[in-house]
Amino acid sequence: MRRGRGPQKTPTKVLTTIRLDADVIAFFRAQGAGYQSRINDELKRVKERGLTTGSTATARKRAAR
């Protein structure tokens, strides 16, 4: 007997593995079902704000080396 949704007609997400700190997972799981979607939403917000390159202070420290 096969379980699950089966193949999506137009997949919008990619199956991947990511290692996160246990306290991060615990925080999102404590909020109830859908924790993976909430993690995805938070990562999208970071991407949209352009915070993927680090802070200005970090960039200045690297430049000073």
ABEGO torsion letter per residue (X at the ends): XBBEAEBBABBABBBBBBBBBAAAAAAAAAAEBGAAAAAAAAAAAAAAAGAAAEBAAAAAAAAAX
